[in-house]
Amino acid sequence: MTRHVAVAATGPVAVDAGLTAVRAGGNAVDAAIAAMCVAMTTEPGVVSPMGGGFVTIWPAREEPETIDGNVAMPGRGLPEDRFGQGLRQFDLAYGGGITIFGGWGSAGIPGALSALQLAHDRHGSGAWAQAIEPAETAAREGFRLGSAAASYLALTTDNLFGWDRETTATLTRADGTHLQAGDKIRDTALADSWARIGEHGAGDLYTGEIGRRLADACAANGGLITAEDLAAYEPIVRQPLRMSLGDWDIATNPPPSIGGPMLAVMLSELVRRGRIEWADIIEVQQAVLTYRSTVHDYSPDLEEDGYLMLETVREAGLKGLSTSQSTAHVSAVDSDGLACAITASSGYSSGATVPGTGLLLNNCLGEPELNRLGLHALTPGTRLASNMAPSVGRSARGDVLAIGSPGADRITTALMQVLARHCLTGLPLGEAIAVPRVHVRVVTDEPTRIEFERDPAVAEAVVNSGLPGHEHEPQAMFFGGVGGAARSATGVLYAAGDPRREAATGVA
């Protein structure tokens, strides 16, 4: 029997890669891996193979699982005086203005590729090399830059992506100006890296040639990633969080990730209230995100505090709670009922390219919101905080769903709104994604405010909340890019993408 698949990804090239993987004998996991690797290639500055990621999978007749490939704190074997070094501060205009740290010292141990490899080994049905090949082809033959990546590069080419010669050579025009949407990029060094990964597996990044180049470059430039860090890194299979949402059973990213627990608590409170009014969405977000900013952002044990929060809410509701943009998501569901959701992040990017590889490093140690305890304060090997929440679900009727979003701390609030409307009210997936969004912005030492897309009903709810508001244009990229793939109870495959992020969908 021929297998079919629905894919929602970052663009048409990524979707085509996923569909091609299935035609070559792959399933939804192969499709999602192929699409994500292409996204890591064709969204320069937005996501990279050298970041972290999570894969949530629900096989047709098995229990769901989440594979944790998040970035980890490096520095095994280094003297104390190396910590705190290798950082460059950048003030970016992105998202209304942010301050981040790039440079070699901002890079955490990358884990995304190890998670993809383990997901393939456990659940894929096609060849690993076939899932990787479209990314190699895109880099070698060239691809047209999309508007989402181009808009980010326009804000960062002169600063974050302007200090490293290899990065600048790849991400600028010949005259040194920033790339524009539609410009064609070829990166043979990155293509060669994908070819090595296709031939030798993701392990090449950890104990092979690519890993050696990475460790040597960090040693020479003030980075913290050592050969010992890379050899010790392993993806972790975790039991996902489960929640009932109407007649849906949803599985999402568990602790020590922050994104999944926050999403679960928000949705459980909407279920308890039995309504999804704008005032409820704002109140729930404010309570949960305020708790996050005072507890989780400073937690030395994210796993323990994550499960404590979930238990507290189960017992006492929200009353019991005391008071990164560069992400990509892919969803795939096949005709066998296998669902796979992958979210990967490189932070805002370090700006550093590993020499001769085309591989742009993450800056996850340089994101202040993920490192409230200090930019180099964690023990080497510790997983960093994460907002990512790739999720899968099944309904009592037999529907299957894979869903997720990029968008830093807007990931959980975007998914909260979409899942609540789709699973609790039955709003079609595409319509649920298109509804205007709100995000309560809670930042330590700054006034809480509501970010919202222009809409009269939303604006009224913001005024009634008593909180200051900041209005965005409709369908603003700031609010994430939810992508979902699904199979109906009758076997119909479909996918829905977010107009906020140029998402593309395909079924084959």
C-alpha positions as CSV (number, residue, x, y, z in Angstrom):
1,M,0.0,0.0,0.0
2,T,1.3,3.4,-1.0
3,R,2.0,5.8,2.0
4,H,0.9,9.4,1.8
5,V,1.8,12.3,3.9
6,A,0.8,15.9,4.8
7,V,3.6,18.3,5.6
8,A,3.6,21.9,7.0
9,A,7.0,23.5,6.9
10,T,8.9,26.8,6.5
11,G,8.6,27.1,2.7
12,P,7.9,25.2,-0.5
13,V,11.5,23.8,-0.8
14,A,11.2,22.3,2.6
15,V,7.8,20.9,1.9
16,D,9.0,19.4,-1.4
17,A,11.9,17.7,0.5
18,G,9.4,16.1,2.9
19,L,7.2,14.8,0.1
20,T,10.2,13.5,-1.8
21,A,11.4,11.6,1.3
22,V,8.0,9.8,1.4
23,R,8.1,8.9,-2.3
24,A,11.5,7.3,-1.6
25,G,10.0,5.0,1.0
26,G,9.9,7.3,4.0
27,N,7.2,8.0,6.5
28,A,6.1,11.1,8.4
29,V,9.3,11.0,10.5
30,D,11.5,10.9,7.3
31,A,9.4,13.7,5.8
32,A,9.7,15.9,8.8
33,I,13.5,15.3,9.1
34,A,14.0,16.1,5.4
35,A,11.9,19.3,5.6
36,M,13.7,20.5,8.8
37,C,17.2,19.9,7.3
38,V,16.1,22.0,4.2
39,A,14.8,24.7,6.6
40,M,18.2,24.7,8.4
41,T,19.7,25.3,5.0
42,T,17.3,27.8,3.3
43,E,16.5,30.0,6.4
44,P,20.0,31.4,7.0
45,G,20.2,33.4,10.2
46,V,16.8,32.0,11.3
47,V,17.8,28.4,12.0
48,S,20.9,26.3,11.6
49,P,22.0,22.6,11.9
50,M,24.2,23.8,14.9
51,G,21.3,24.6,17.2
52,G,19.0,22.6,19.5
53,G,15.7,20.8,18.8
54,F,13.0,18.6,20.0
55,V,11.1,15.9,18.1
56,T,7.7,14.7,19.4
57,I,6.4,11.5,17.7
58,W,3.2,9.5,18.1
59,P,3.3,6.2,16.2
60,A,-0.1,4.8,15.2
61,R,-0.2,1.9,17.7
62,E,2.3,3.0,20.3
63,E,2.7,5.6,23.0
64,P,4.1,9.1,22.1
65,E,7.6,10.2,22.9
66,T,9.7,13.4,22.8
67,I,13.4,13.3,21.8
68,D,15.3,16.1,23.6
69,G,18.1,17.4,21.4
70,N,18.3,20.8,23.1
71,V,21.5,22.7,23.4
72,A,23.6,22.1,26.5
73,M,26.2,24.1,28.5
74,P,29.7,23.5,27.2
75,G,33.1,23.9,28.9
76,R,34.2,20.4,30.1
77,G,37.9,20.5,30.9
78,L,38.3,24.2,30.6
79,P,39.9,26.5,33.3
80,E,37.6,28.8,35.1
81,D,39.0,31.9,33.5
82,R,37.7,30.8,30.1
83,F,34.1,31.3,31.2
84,G,32.7,34.7,30.6
85,Q,34.9,35.1,27.5
86,G,34.3,35.1,23.8
87,L,31.1,37.2,23.9
88,R,30.0,40.1,21.8
89,Q,27.1,42.3,22.7
90,F,24.6,43.4,20.0
91,D,21.6,45.7,20.3
92,L,19.1,44.6,17.6
93,A,16.0,46.4,16.4
94,Y,14.2,43.1,16.0
95,G,11.0,42.6,18.0
96,G,10.9,46.2,19.2
97,G,14.5,46.2,20.4
98,I,16.5,43.5,22.1
99,T,20.0,43.1,23.5
100,I,21.8,39.7,22.9
101,F,25.3,38.3,23.0
102,G,26.9,36.7,20.0
103,G,30.5,35.5,19.3
104,W,32.1,32.1,19.8
105,G,31.5,32.2,23.5
106,S,27.7,32.4,23.0
107,A,27.4,28.9,21.4
108,G,26.0,26.0,23.4
109,I,26.6,22.3,22.5
110,P,24.4,21.7,19.4
111,G,21.9,18.8,19.8
112,A,19.3,19.2,17.0
113,L,21.0,16.8,14.5
114,S,21.5,14.1,17.2
115,A,17.7,14.3,17.9
116,L,16.9,13.9,14.2
117,Q,19.3,11.0,13.9
118,L,17.7,9.2,16.9
119,A,14.2,9.9,15.7
120,H,15.1,8.4,12.3
121,D,16.8,5.4,13.9
122,R,13.8,4.7,16.1
123,H,10.9,5.5,13.8
124,G,12.0,6.3,10.2
125,S,11.4,3.9,7.4
126,G,13.6,5.3,4.6
127,A,17.3,5.8,4.4
128,W,19.0,8.5,6.5
129,A,21.0,9.7,3.4
130,Q,17.8,10.2,1.4
131,A,16.4,12.4,4.2
132,I,19.6,14.5,4.2
133,E,20.1,14.7,0.4
134,P,17.6,17.6,-0.3
135,A,19.4,19.9,2.1
136,E,22.7,19.1,0.4
137,T,21.1,19.8,-3.0
138,A,19.6,23.1,-1.9
139,A,23.0,24.3,-0.6
140,R,25.0,23.1,-3.6
141,E,22.6,24.2,-6.4
142,G,21.4,27.3,-4.7
143,F,18.0,28.5,-3.3
144,R,16.1,31.8,-3.3
145,L,16.1,33.6,0.0
146,G,12.6,34.0,1.5
147,S,11.2,37.2,2.9
148,A,11.2,36.1,6.5
149,A,14.9,35.3,6.5
150,A,15.6,38.4,4.4
151,S,13.8,40.7,6.9
152,Y,15.9,39.3,9.8
153,L,19.2,39.7,7.8
154,A,18.3,43.3,7.0
155,L,18.4,44.0,10.7
156,T,21.5,42.0,11.5
157,T,23.9,42.0,8.6
158,D,25.8,45.1,9.8
159,N,26.2,43.9,13.3
160,L,25.6,40.3,14.3
161,F,26.4,38.8,10.9
162,G,29.1,41.4,10.1
163,W,32.1,40.5,12.3
164,D,33.0,37.0,11.0
165,R,34.5,36.9,7.6
166,E,33.0,33.5,6.5
167,T,29.6,34.4,7.8
168,T,29.7,37.8,6.1
169,A,30.8,36.3,2.8
170,T,27.8,33.9,2.8
171,L,25.1,36.3,4.0
172,T,25.9,39.4,2.0
173,R,25.8,40.5,-1.6
174,A,29.1,41.0,-3.5
175,D,29.0,44.7,-2.7
176,G,28.7,44.0,1.0
177,T,25.0,45.0,1.3
178,H,22.4,42.7,3.0
179,L,20.7,40.1,0.9
180,Q,17.2,40.7,-0.4
181,A,14.2,38.3,-0.7
182,G,14.6,36.4,-4.0
183,D,18.4,36.6,-4.0
184,K,20.0,33.2,-4.8
185,I,22.5,31.7,-2.3
186,R,24.9,28.9,-3.0
187,D,27.0,27.5,-0.1
188,T,29.2,24.6,-1.3
189,A,30.9,24.3,2.2
190,L,27.5,23.7,3.8
191,A,26.6,21.3,1.0
192,D,29.8,19.3,1.7
193,S,28.9,19.2,5.4
194,W,25.5,17.9,4.6
195,A,27.1,15.2,2.4
196,R,29.3,14.2,5.3
197,I,26.3,14.0,7.6
198,G,24.4,12.0,5.1
199,E,27.3,9.5,4.7
200,H,28.5,9.3,8.3
201,G,25.4,10.2,10.2
202,A,24.9,13.0,12.8
203,G,27.7,11.4,14.8
204,D,30.2,13.2,12.6
205,L,29.3,16.4,14.4
206,Y,30.2,14.8,17.7
207,T,33.2,12.5,17.1
208,G,34.1,13.0,13.5
209,E,35.6,15.6,11.2
210,I,33.0,18.3,11.7
211,G,33.3,17.9,15.5
212,R,37.1,18.3,15.3
213,R,36.8,21.5,13.3
214,L,34.2,22.8,15.7
215,A,36.3,22.1,18.8
216,D,39.4,23.5,17.2
217,A,37.6,26.7,16.1
218,C,36.2,27.3,19.6
219,A,39.6,26.7,21.2
220,A,41.2,29.3,18.8
221,N,38.5,31.9,19.2
222,G,37.4,31.9,22.8
223,G,34.4,29.5,22.5
224,L,33.6,27.0,25.2
225,I,32.7,23.9,23.2
226,T,35.3,21.2,23.6
227,A,35.9,17.8,22.0
228,E,34.9,16.3,25.4
229,D,31.6,18.2,25.4
230,L,30.8,16.8,21.9
231,A,31.7,13.2,22.7
232,A,29.6,13.3,25.9
233,Y,26.5,14.8,24.3
234,E,23.5,12.4,23.9
235,P,19.9,13.0,22.9
236,I,17.4,12.0,25.5
237,V,14.1,10.1,25.0
238,R,11.5,11.6,27.4
239,Q,7.9,10.8,28.2
240,P,5.9,13.8,26.9
241,L,3.4,15.7,28.9
242,R,-0.2,14.6,28.2
243,M,-3.3,16.7,28.5
244,S,-7.0,16.3,27.7
245,L,-8.3,19.1,25.5
246,G,-12.0,18.4,24.8
247,D,-12.0,14.9,23.1
248,W,-8.3,15.4,22.2
249,D,-5.3,13.8,23.9
250,I,-2.4,16.1,23.3
251,A,1.3,15.2,24.0
252,T,3.9,18.0,24.2
253,N,7.4,18.8,25.3
254,P,8.0,17.9,29.0
255,P,10.4,19.4,31.6
256,P,13.1,20.5,31.7
257,S,11.7,22.4,28.7
258,I,9.7,25.4,29.7
259,G,7.5,25.7,26.6
260,G,5.6,22.4,27.0
261,P,4.7,22.9,30.7
262,M,3.6,26.5,30.2
263,L,1.4,25.4,27.2
264,A,-0.1,22.6,29.3
265,V,-1.0,25.0,32.2
266,M,-2.5,27.6,29.9
267,L,-4.7,25.1,28.1
268,S,-5.8,23.4,31.3
269,E,-7.0,26.7,32.7
270,L,-9.0,27.5,29.6
271,V,-10.6,24.0,29.8
272,R,-11.4,24.7,33.5
273,R,-13.0,28.0,32.6
274,G,-15.0,26.5,29.7
275,R,-14.6,29.6,27.5
276,I,-12.1,31.2,25.2
277,E,-12.8,34.9,25.4
278,W,-10.1,37.5,24.8
279,A,-10.2,38.5,28.5
280,D,-9.6,34.9,29.5
281,I,-6.7,34.5,27.1
282,I,-5.1,37.6,28.5
283,E,-5.7,36.7,32.2
284,V,-4.3,33.2,31.8
285,Q,-1.2,34.3,29.9
286,Q,-0.5,37.0,32.4
287,A,-0.7,34.6,35.4
288,V,1.4,31.8,33.8
289,L,4.0,34.0,32.2
290,T,4.4,36.1,35.4
291,Y,5.0,32.8,37.3
292,R,7.6,31.8,34.7
293,S,9.4,35.1,35.0
294,T,9.8,34.8,38.7
295,V,10.4,31.1,39.1
296,H,11.4,29.2,36.0
297,D,13.6,31.9,34.5
298,Y,15.8,31.7,37.6
299,S,15.4,28.0,38.3
300,P,18.5,25.8,39.0
301,D,16.4,22.7,38.4
302,L,14.0,23.2,35.5
303,E,12.8,19.6,35.6
304,E,11.8,19.7,39.3
305,D,10.2,23.1,39.1
306,G,8.3,22.2,35.9
307,Y,6.6,19.2,37.4
308,L,6.0,21.1,40.7
309,M,4.1,23.8,38.7
310,L,2.0,21.2,36.9
311,E,1.0,19.6,40.3
312,T,0.3,22.9,41.9
313,V,-2.1,23.9,39.1
314,R,-3.8,20.5,39.2
315,E,-4.5,21.0,42.9
316,A,-5.2,24.8,43.2
317,G,-5.6,26.2,39.7
318,L,-3.9,29.4,38.7
319,K,-4.4,30.8,42.2
320,G,-1.7,28.4,43.4
321,L,0.9,30.2,41.3
322,S,2.8,32.9,43.1
323,T,3.8,35.7,41.2
324,S,14.1,33.4,20.8
325,Q,13.1,34.4,17.4
326,S,15.4,32.1,15.4
327,T,13.3,29.0,15.4
328,A,11.8,26.7,12.7
329,H,9.0,24.2,13.0
330,V,7.9,21.3,10.8
331,S,4.8,19.0,11.2
332,A,4.1,15.8,9.3
333,V,1.3,13.2,9.5
334,D,1.1,10.2,7.2
335,S,-1.7,7.9,6.1
336,D,-0.6,5.2,8.6
337,G,-1.5,7.7,11.4
338,L,2.2,8.4,12.4
339,A,2.6,12.0,13.6
340,C,5.9,13.9,13.9
341,A,6.5,17.5,15.1
342,I,10.0,19.0,15.1
343,T,11.0,22.4,16.4
344,A,14.6,23.6,16.2
345,S,16.3,26.8,17.3
346,S,19.7,28.5,16.9
347,G,18.7,31.4,19.1
348,Y,19.4,34.6,17.3
349,S,22.7,33.1,16.0
350,S,26.2,33.7,17.2
351,G,27.4,35.2,13.9
352,A,30.2,32.6,13.9
353,T,30.7,30.1,11.1
354,V,32.8,27.0,11.8
355,P,35.7,27.4,9.2
356,G,35.3,25.5,6.0
357,T,31.9,23.9,6.9
358,G,29.3,26.6,6.2
359,L,27.8,25.7,9.7
360,L,26.6,28.8,11.6
361,L,26.7,28.4,15.4
362,N,23.8,29.1,17.8
363,N,24.0,31.8,20.4
364,C,21.8,30.0,23.0
365,L,24.2,31.0,25.8
366,G,23.9,34.6,24.7
367,E,20.1,34.9,25.0
368,P,19.5,36.7,28.4
369,E,15.9,35.4,28.7
370,L,17.2,31.8,28.6
371,N,20.1,32.4,30.9
372,R,18.7,34.5,33.9
373,L,21.2,32.9,36.2
374,G,24.1,34.2,34.1
375,L,25.4,33.7,30.6
376,H,28.0,31.1,31.6
377,A,26.7,30.1,35.0
378,L,25.4,26.6,34.4
379,T,27.4,23.4,35.0
380,P,28.8,21.9,31.7
381,G,26.4,19.4,30.4
382,T,23.3,21.0,31.7
383,R,20.4,21.4,29.2
384,L,19.4,25.0,28.7
385,A,15.9,26.4,29.1
386,S,13.7,26.2,26.0
387,N,10.4,27.7,24.8
388,M,10.0,25.0,22.1
389,A,6.8,22.9,22.3
390,P,6.4,20.5,19.3
391,S,3.1,18.7,20.0
392,V,1.1,15.8,18.6
393,G,-2.4,14.7,19.4
394,R,-5.2,12.2,18.8
395,S,-8.9,12.7,19.1
396,A,-11.5,10.2,20.4
397,R,-12.9,10.2,16.8
398,G,-9.6,9.1,15.4
399,D,-8.1,12.4,14.1
400,V,-4.3,12.8,14.2
401,L,-2.5,16.1,14.6
402,A,1.1,17.3,14.6
403,I,1.6,21.0,15.4
404,G,4.1,23.5,16.6
405,S,5.5,27.0,16.1
406,P,8.7,29.1,16.1
407,G,8.7,32.4,17.9
408,A,10.7,32.4,21.1
409,D,8.5,33.1,24.1
410,R,5.5,33.6,21.7
411,I,5.6,29.8,20.9
412,T,3.5,28.8,23.9
413,T,1.0,31.7,23.6
414,A,0.5,31.1,19.8
415,L,-0.1,27.3,20.3
416,M,-2.4,28.0,23.3
417,Q,-4.7,30.1,21.1
418,V,-4.6,27.8,18.1
419,L,-5.1,24.5,20.0
420,A,-7.8,25.9,22.2
421,R,-9.9,27.1,19.2
422,H,-9.2,24.0,17.1
423,C,-9.6,21.3,19.8
424,L,-12.2,22.9,22.1
425,T,-14.4,24.7,19.7
426,G,-13.9,22.7,16.5
427,L,-12.7,25.7,14.5
428,P,-10.9,24.3,11.3
429,L,-7.1,24.3,11.8
430,G,-6.4,26.9,9.1
431,E,-9.0,29.3,10.5
432,A,-7.7,28.8,14.1
433,I,-4.2,29.7,12.9
434,A,-5.4,32.8,11.1
435,V,-7.3,34.3,14.1
436,P,-5.6,37.5,15.5
437,R,-3.2,36.8,18.4
438,V,-2.2,38.4,21.7
439,H,0.9,37.9,23.8
440,V,1.3,39.2,27.3
441,R,4.9,40.3,27.6
442,V,6.3,39.8,31.1
443,V,9.9,40.8,31.5
444,T,11.7,41.2,34.8
445,D,12.2,44.9,35.7
446,E,10.0,46.1,32.9
447,P,6.2,46.9,32.9
448,T,4.0,44.1,31.8
449,R,2.3,44.9,28.5
450,I,0.1,43.2,25.9
451,E,1.4,42.7,22.4
452,F,-1.6,42.3,20.0
453,E,-2.5,42.2,16.3
454,R,-4.8,45.0,15.1
455,D,-8.4,43.9,15.7
456,P,-11.3,45.8,17.4
457,A,-12.4,43.0,19.8
458,V,-8.8,42.4,20.9
459,A,-8.2,46.2,21.3
460,E,-11.3,46.4,23.6
461,A,-10.1,43.5,25.7
462,V,-6.7,45.1,26.1
463,V,-8.2,48.3,27.3
464,N,-10.4,46.4,29.7
465,S,-7.4,44.5,31.1
466,G,-5.9,47.7,32.5
467,L,-2.5,46.8,31.0
468,P,-0.7,48.9,28.5
469,G,-0.9,47.6,24.9
470,H,1.3,47.6,21.8
471,E,-0.5,47.1,18.5
472,H,1.1,45.2,15.6
473,E,0.0,45.0,12.0
474,P,-2.3,42.0,11.3
475,Q,-0.5,38.7,10.6
476,A,2.7,40.0,12.2
477,M,5.8,37.7,12.1
478,F,6.4,38.6,15.8
479,F,3.6,36.2,16.8
480,G,5.2,33.0,15.6
481,G,4.4,30.7,12.7
482,V,2.1,27.8,13.6
483,G,2.2,24.9,11.3
484,G,0.0,21.8,11.6
485,A,-0.4,18.6,9.6
486,A,-3.3,16.3,10.2
487,R,-5.3,13.2,9.2
488,S,-9.0,13.2,9.7
489,A,-10.9,10.3,11.3
490,T,-12.0,9.4,7.8
491,G,-8.4,9.2,6.5
492,V,-8.1,12.6,4.7
493,L,-4.7,14.2,5.0
494,Y,-4.4,18.0,5.2
495,A,-2.0,20.7,6.4
496,A,-2.3,24.3,7.4
497,G,0.5,26.9,7.5
498,D,0.7,30.4,9.1
499,P,0.6,33.4,6.8
500,R,2.8,35.2,9.5
501,R,5.9,33.2,8.4
502,E,5.5,32.2,4.8
503,A,4.6,28.7,5.8
504,A,4.0,26.2,3.0
505,T,2.0,23.0,3.0
506,G,1.8,19.9,0.8
507,V,0.1,16.6,0.6
508,A,1.4,13.7,-1.5
